[in-house]
Amino acid sequence: MKFKPLQDRILVKREEEEQKTAGGIIIPDTAKEKPQKGKVVAAGPGKVSDDGKRQPMEVKAGDRVLFAKYAGTEIKIDGVEHICMRENDILGIIE
């Protein structure tokens, strides 16, 4: 299934977190928080402003980003979990 975000929406796939701490302790799934960083899979064309001009997106497919903790809506595409969020939920691009 293909998914193309509209307006200023972005499709992000979360990055997996480490299973162990620096000291070697294994963290169980129930104690882990979901990571707040991921990779942009697809981005919409941008938001249309009040004067009718389209504002280009600052992120593009392939960018690693940091996003707000409760940002977006979780969806499954081909059995893989993704998050669909607006561009303003992105805190920054990780370089």
VMD Tcl script that builds the backbone (N, CA, C; Angstrom):
set m [mol new atoms 285]
animate dup $m
set s [atomselect $m all]
$s set {name element resname resid chain x y z} {
  {N N MET 1 A 0.840 -1.173 0.000}
  {CA C MET 1 A 0.000 0.000 0.000}
  {C C MET 1 A 0.887 1.239 0.000}
  {N N LYS 2 A 0.548 2.205 -0.823}
  {CA C LYS 2 A 1.298 3.455 -0.868}
  {C C LYS 2 A 0.520 4.508 -0.098}
  {N N PHE 3 A 1.248 5.419 0.533}
  {CA C PHE 3 A 0.638 6.470 1.344}
  {C C PHE 3 A 1.305 7.789 0.995}
  {N N LYS 4 A 0.512 8.772 0.609}
  {CA C LYS 4 A 1.036 10.089 0.286}
  {C C LYS 4 A 0.393 11.109 1.230}
  {N N PRO 5 A 1.169 11.703 2.128}
  {CA C PRO 5 A 0.610 12.697 3.050}
  {C C PRO 5 A 0.144 13.948 2.303}
  {N N LEU 6 A -0.903 14.575 2.819}
  {CA C LEU 6 A -1.437 15.793 2.237}
  {C C LEU 6 A -1.005 17.012 3.043}
  {N N GLN 7 A -1.039 18.170 2.396}
  {CA C GLN 7 A -0.741 19.465 3.028}
  {C C GLN 7 A 0.607 19.418 3.747}
  {N N ASP 8 A 0.610 19.713 5.060}
  {CA C ASP 8 A 1.865 19.771 5.819}
  {C C ASP 8 A 2.037 18.541 6.718}
  {N N ARG 9 A 1.504 17.406 6.286}
  {CA C ARG 9 A 1.629 16.186 7.078}
  {C C ARG 9 A 2.864 15.387 6.657}
  {N N ILE 10 A 3.373 14.623 7.628}
  {CA C ILE 10 A 4.606 13.852 7.433}
  {C C ILE 10 A 4.379 12.441 7.960}
  {N N LEU 11 A 4.896 11.441 7.269}
  {CA C LEU 11 A 4.844 10.059 7.709}
  {C C LEU 11 A 6.219 9.692 8.249}
  {N N VAL 12 A 6.266 9.269 9.521}
  {CA C VAL 12 A 7.531 8.977 10.199}
  {C C VAL 12 A 7.516 7.546 10.718}
  {N N LYS 13 A 8.653 6.861 10.575}
  {CA C LYS 13 A 8.830 5.524 11.162}
  {C C LYS 13 A 9.752 5.682 12.361}
  {N N ARG 14 A 9.276 5.256 13.531}
  {CA C ARG 14 A 10.074 5.378 14.758}
  {C C ARG 14 A 11.363 4.560 14.659}
  {N N GLU 15 A 12.410 5.068 15.296}
  {CA C GLU 15 A 13.659 4.309 15.403}
  {C C GLU 15 A 13.576 3.428 16.639}
  {N N GLU 16 A 14.173 2.268 16.566}
  {CA C GLU 16 A 14.179 1.350 17.702}
  {C C GLU 16 A 15.165 1.836 18.755}
  {N N GLU 17 A 14.780 1.707 20.018}
  {CA C GLU 17 A 15.646 2.089 21.129}
  {C C GLU 17 A 16.513 0.910 21.552}
  {N N GLU 18 A 17.548 1.209 22.298}
  {CA C GLU 18 A 18.443 0.171 22.809}
  {C C GLU 18 A 17.699 -0.741 23.775}
  {N N GLN 19 A 18.034 -2.017 23.768}
  {CA C GLN 19 A 17.415 -2.994 24.655}
  {C C GLN 19 A 18.114 -3.042 26.014}
  {N N LYS 20 A 19.354 -2.510 26.073}
  {CA C LYS 20 A 20.138 -2.557 27.303}
  {C C LYS 20 A 20.547 -1.151 27.721}
  {N N THR 21 A 20.800 -0.992 29.017}
  {CA C THR 21 A 21.341 0.269 29.519}
  {C C THR 21 A 22.855 0.241 29.340}
  {N N ALA 22 A 23.514 1.347 29.657}
  {CA C ALA 22 A 24.975 1.404 29.539}
  {C C ALA 22 A 25.647 0.402 30.476}
  {N N GLY 23 A 24.990 0.074 31.593}
  {CA C GLY 23 A 25.533 -0.881 32.554}
  {C C GLY 23 A 25.255 -2.328 32.203}
  {N N GLY 24 A 24.511 -2.581 31.119}
  {CA C GLY 24 A 24.245 -3.936 30.678}
  {C C GLY 24 A 22.923 -4.508 31.156}
  {N N ILE 25 A 22.090 -3.704 31.810}
  {CA C ILE 25 A 20.797 -4.184 32.286}
  {C C ILE 25 A 19.810 -4.195 31.121}
  {N N ILE 26 A 19.116 -5.302 30.934}
  {CA C ILE 26 A 18.136 -5.422 29.856}
  {C C ILE 26 A 16.818 -4.794 30.312}
  {N N ILE 27 A 16.276 -3.918 29.476}
  {CA C ILE 27 A 15.037 -3.218 29.801}
  {C C ILE 27 A 13.860 -4.000 29.201}
  {N N PRO 28 A 12.871 -4.385 30.038}
  {CA C PRO 28 A 11.712 -5.102 29.487}
  {C C PRO 28 A 10.818 -4.168 28.670}
  {N N ASP 29 A 10.033 -4.744 27.757}
  {CA C ASP 29 A 9.161 -3.949 26.886}
  {C C ASP 29 A 8.166 -3.104 27.672}
  {N N THR 30 A 7.712 -3.605 28.820}
  {CA C THR 30 A 6.715 -2.871 29.597}
  {C C THR 30 A 7.292 -1.620 30.256}
  {N N ALA 31 A 8.591 -1.554 30.451}
  {CA C ALA 31 A 9.219 -0.406 31.115}
  {C C ALA 31 A 9.768 0.617 30.129}
  {N N LYS 32 A 9.791 0.261 28.850}
  {CA C LYS 32 A 10.364 1.170 27.861}
  {C C LYS 32 A 9.360 2.221 27.425}
  {N N GLU 33 A 9.859 3.429 27.189}
  {CA C GLU 33 A 9.040 4.473 26.584}
  {C C GLU 33 A 9.265 4.421 25.083}
  {N N LYS 34 A 8.270 4.862 24.332}
  {CA C LYS 34 A 8.430 4.879 22.883}
  {C C LYS 34 A 9.418 5.982 22.519}
  {N N PRO 35 A 10.294 5.710 21.570}
  {CA C PRO 35 A 11.283 6.714 21.172}
  {C C PRO 35 A 10.625 7.930 20.527}
  {N N GLN 36 A 11.280 9.079 20.679}
  {CA C GLN 36 A 10.772 10.325 20.125}
  {C C GLN 36 A 11.562 10.756 18.911}
  {N N LYS 37 A 12.249 9.814 18.286}
  {CA C LYS 37 A 12.969 10.140 17.058}
  {C C LYS 37 A 12.663 9.080 16.017}
  {N N GLY 38 A 12.781 9.498 14.768}
  {CA C GLY 38 A 12.460 8.587 13.687}
  {C C GLY 38 A 12.939 9.115 12.351}
  {N N LYS 39 A 12.599 8.370 11.319}
  {CA C LYS 39 A 13.014 8.720 9.958}
  {C C LYS 39 A 11.781 9.075 9.145}
  {N N VAL 40 A 11.855 10.180 8.412}
  {CA C VAL 40 A 10.746 10.616 7.578}
  {C C VAL 40 A 10.657 9.689 6.373}
  {N N VAL 41 A 9.499 9.057 6.195}
  {CA C VAL 41 A 9.266 8.147 5.084}
  {C C VAL 41 A 8.684 8.915 3.901}
  {N N ALA 42 A 7.742 9.820 4.188}
  {CA C ALA 42 A 7.103 10.621 3.138}
  {C C ALA 42 A 6.665 11.956 3.717}
  {N N ALA 43 A 6.652 12.978 2.882}
  {CA C ALA 43 A 6.223 14.312 3.299}
  {C C ALA 43 A 5.288 14.890 2.257}
  {N N GLY 44 A 4.288 15.633 2.727}
  {CA C GLY 44 A 3.341 16.276 1.830}
  {C C GLY 44 A 3.976 17.459 1.112}
  {N N PRO 45 A 3.235 18.102 0.214}
  {CA C PRO 45 A 3.777 19.209 -0.569}
  {C C PRO 45 A 3.934 20.510 0.207}
  {N N GLY 46 A 3.268 20.645 1.341}
  {CA C GLY 46 A 3.359 21.865 2.137}
  {C C GLY 46 A 1.997 22.501 2.324}
  {N N LYS 47 A 1.915 23.389 3.278}
  {CA C LYS 47 A 0.663 24.047 3.622}
  {C C LYS 47 A 0.399 25.230 2.698}
  {N N VAL 48 A -0.873 25.441 2.389}
  {CA C VAL 48 A -1.260 26.594 1.580}
  {C C VAL 48 A -1.568 27.744 2.533}
  {N N SER 49 A -0.900 28.886 2.341}
  {CA C SER 49 A -1.096 30.034 3.224}
  {C C SER 49 A -2.381 30.778 2.858}
  {N N ASP 50 A -2.715 31.800 3.633}
  {CA C ASP 50 A -3.941 32.567 3.420}
  {C C ASP 50 A -3.966 33.282 2.074}
  {N N ASP 51 A -2.789 33.639 1.558}
  {CA C ASP 51 A -2.752 34.335 0.267}
  {C C ASP 51 A -2.725 33.375 -0.934}
  {N N GLY 52 A -2.860 32.080 -0.676}
  {CA C GLY 52 A -2.959 31.099 -1.753}
  {C C GLY 52 A -1.635 30.503 -2.207}
  {N N LYS 53 A -0.529 30.922 -1.613}
  {CA C LYS 53 A 0.786 30.371 -1.989}
  {C C LYS 53 A 1.121 29.185 -1.092}
  {N N ARG 54 A 1.769 28.191 -1.690}
  {CA C ARG 54 A 2.171 27.005 -0.931}
  {C C ARG 54 A 3.514 27.245 -0.247}
  {N N GLN 55 A 3.557 26.964 1.059}
  {CA C GLN 55 A 4.796 27.077 1.818}
  {C C GLN 55 A 5.522 25.734 1.744}
  {N N PRO 56 A 6.752 25.712 1.231}
  {CA C PRO 56 A 7.458 24.430 1.099}
  {C C PRO 56 A 7.810 23.831 2.465}
  {N N MET 57 A 7.902 22.507 2.505}
  {CA C MET 57 A 8.236 21.788 3.737}
  {C C MET 57 A 9.727 21.948 4.037}
  {N N GLU 58 A 10.068 21.989 5.332}
  {CA C GLU 58 A 11.467 22.062 5.729}
  {C C GLU 58 A 12.091 20.679 5.854}
  {N N VAL 59 A 11.256 19.637 6.003}
  {CA C VAL 59 A 11.763 18.265 6.082}
  {C C VAL 59 A 11.428 17.530 4.794}
  {N N LYS 60 A 12.210 16.499 4.515}
  {CA C LYS 60 A 11.988 15.697 3.313}
  {C C LYS 60 A 12.202 14.227 3.665}
  {N N ALA 61 A 11.806 13.344 2.794}
  {CA C ALA 61 A 11.974 11.908 3.014}
  {C C ALA 61 A 13.452 11.598 3.228}
  {N N GLY 62 A 13.726 10.785 4.232}
  {CA C GLY 62 A 15.103 10.408 4.540}
  {C C GLY 62 A 15.692 11.157 5.721}
  {N N ASP 63 A 15.097 12.286 6.127}
  {CA C ASP 63 A 15.597 13.052 7.268}
  {C C ASP 63 A 15.318 12.302 8.569}
  {N N ARG 64 A 16.277 12.363 9.511}
  {CA C ARG 64 A 16.058 11.853 10.868}
  {C C ARG 64 A 15.570 13.031 11.697}
  {N N VAL 65 A 14.459 12.849 12.411}
  {CA C VAL 65 A 13.842 13.949 13.134}
  {C C VAL 65 A 13.550 13.581 14.583}
  {N N LEU 66 A 13.415 14.610 15.402}
  {CA C LEU 66 A 13.010 14.502 16.793}
  {C C LEU 66 A 11.636 15.134 16.876}
  {N N PHE 67 A 10.674 14.435 17.482}
  {CA C PHE 67 A 9.311 14.954 17.517}
  {C C PHE 67 A 8.754 14.931 18.931}
  {N N ALA 68 A 7.640 15.640 19.131}
  {CA C ALA 68 A 6.997 15.744 20.437}
  {C C ALA 68 A 6.510 14.374 20.910}
  {N N LYS 69 A 6.432 14.200 22.222}
  {CA C LYS 69 A 6.118 12.903 22.816}
  {C C LYS 69 A 4.774 12.334 22.371}
  {N N TYR 70 A 3.730 13.145 22.342}
  {CA C TYR 70 A 2.400 12.656 21.984}
  {C C TYR 70 A 1.967 13.178 20.620}
  {N N ALA 71 A 2.900 13.336 19.724}
  {CA C ALA 71 A 2.616 13.901 18.401}
  {C C ALA 71 A 1.980 12.875 17.477}
  {N N GLY 72 A 1.101 13.351 16.627}
  {CA C GLY 72 A 0.578 12.564 15.524}
  {C C GLY 72 A -0.370 11.437 15.876}
  {N N THR 73 A -0.668 10.651 14.850}
  {CA C THR 73 A -1.566 9.514 14.948}
  {C C THR 73 A -0.828 8.273 14.482}
  {N N GLU 74 A -0.858 7.228 15.305}
  {CA C GLU 74 A -0.179 5.990 14.938}
  {C C GLU 74 A -1.037 5.217 13.948}
  {N N ILE 75 A -0.415 4.781 12.855}
  {CA C ILE 75 A -1.100 3.984 11.841}
  {C C ILE 75 A -0.200 2.822 11.427}
  {N N LYS 76 A -0.810 1.755 10.915}
  {CA C LYS 76 A -0.048 0.615 10.397}
  {C C LYS 76 A -0.183 0.595 8.886}
  {N N ILE 77 A 0.953 0.505 8.203}
  {CA C ILE 77 A 0.979 0.380 6.755}
  {C C ILE 77 A 1.791 -0.863 6.428}
  {N N ASP 78 A 1.154 -1.826 5.787}
  {CA C ASP 78 A 1.784 -3.118 5.468}
  {C C ASP 78 A 2.365 -3.793 6.699}
  {N N GLY 79 A 1.676 -3.674 7.842}
  {CA C GLY 79 A 2.109 -4.332 9.072}
  {C C GLY 79 A 3.195 -3.605 9.836}
  {N N VAL 80 A 3.631 -2.451 9.371}
  {CA C VAL 80 A 4.689 -1.669 10.034}
  {C C VAL 80 A 4.065 -0.423 10.640}
  {N N GLU 81 A 4.396 -0.143 11.915}
  {CA C GLU 81 A 3.834 1.024 12.579}
  {C C GLU 81 A 4.532 2.307 12.136}
  {N N HIS 82 A 3.739 3.311 11.831}
  {CA C HIS 82 A 4.219 4.638 11.449}
  {C C HIS 82 A 3.435 5.680 12.239}
  {N N ILE 83 A 3.885 6.907 12.194}
  {CA C ILE 83 A 3.175 8.023 12.800}
  {C C ILE 83 A 2.942 9.066 11.720}
  {N N CYS 84 A 1.699 9.520 11.600}
  {CA C CYS 84 A 1.360 10.596 10.675}
  {C C CYS 84 A 1.170 11.854 11.524}
  {N N MET 85 A 1.978 12.877 11.260}
  {CA C MET 85 A 1.934 14.096 12.078}
  {C C MET 85 A 2.082 15.324 11.199}
  {N N ARG 86 A 1.799 16.463 11.771}
  {CA C ARG 86 A 1.979 17.728 11.073}
  {C C ARG 86 A 3.427 18.189 11.239}
  {N N GLU 87 A 3.851 19.040 10.316}
  {CA C GLU 87 A 5.227 19.518 10.352}
  {C C GLU 87 A 5.538 20.268 11.644}
  {N N ASN 88 A 4.566 20.966 12.214}
  {CA C ASN 88 A 4.844 21.718 13.444}
  {C C ASN 88 A 5.000 20.821 14.686}
  {N N ASP 89 A 4.727 19.494 14.578}
  {CA C ASP 89 A 5.010 18.551 15.670}
  {C C ASP 89 A 6.482 18.141 15.701}
  {N N ILE 90 A 7.213 18.452 14.624}
  {CA C ILE 90 A 8.642 18.126 14.550}
  {C C ILE 90 A 9.417 19.193 15.332}
  {N N LEU 91 A 10.267 18.722 16.261}
  {CA C LEU 91 A 11.072 19.644 17.059}
  {C C LEU 91 A 12.358 20.045 16.350}
  {N N GLY 92 A 12.910 19.127 15.550}
  {CA C GLY 92 A 14.147 19.446 14.834}
  {C C GLY 92 A 14.618 18.274 14.006}
  {N N ILE 93 A 15.568 18.576 13.126}
  {CA C ILE 93 A 16.180 17.569 12.264}
  {C C ILE 93 A 17.507 17.157 12.886}
  {N N ILE 94 A 17.734 15.854 12.999}
  {CA C ILE 94 A 18.978 15.335 13.558}
  {C C ILE 94 A 19.981 15.182 12.433}
  {N N GLU 95 A 21.141 15.806 12.578}
  {CA C GLU 95 A 22.171 15.739 11.526}
  {C C GLU 95 A 23.268 14.782 11.926}
}
mol reanalyze $m
mol bondsrecalc $m
mol representation Tube
mol addrep $m
